[in-house]
Amino acid sequence: MDDVIDSFRQKEITKFKALLNILAVLNSNTTKPEKTKDATVNYYSHTLNEIKALAASVIRQGQRTQRRLQPSTRPSPEAIHAKCQ
């Protein structure tokens, strides 16, 4: 199931597809109790949510950094002061 998580992390599959794959693996295992399967689904679902949230956070941080690095269209107060001298 870690391969499924890696595929999701690399955006090769959607969250829906990842969950389907995880459920298919668990469903095919008849030796595990339902309680264990439920706990496993909850664990991997939480993991997928964390990956998605972290990716969104990284994208937002990159956008903020990019905006800060772009030249401003308005001169800074220091530049205006330097021109007046």
C-alpha positions, 0 to 999 in steps of 0.5 A: 500500500505504500506504493499507492501512497507514493503514486498519490504523492507523485500525482500519478493517481487521484485520492479517489483512486488511491483509496480504491486501491487500498480498499481493494488490497484490504478487501482481498485479504480475508485473514484480517479482521474488519476492525483492523481493516477499518483502522488501516483505511482510516490511517491511509485516508489520514495520510492522503489528507496530510499529503494533500494539505502539505502539497497545498501549503508548499504551493501557497508558500511558493506563490508568496515567495514568488510575489515577494521576489517580483519587482514592485511597480511602485518605488520604495520610500528609500528609492524616492528619498534617494532621488530627492537628494 
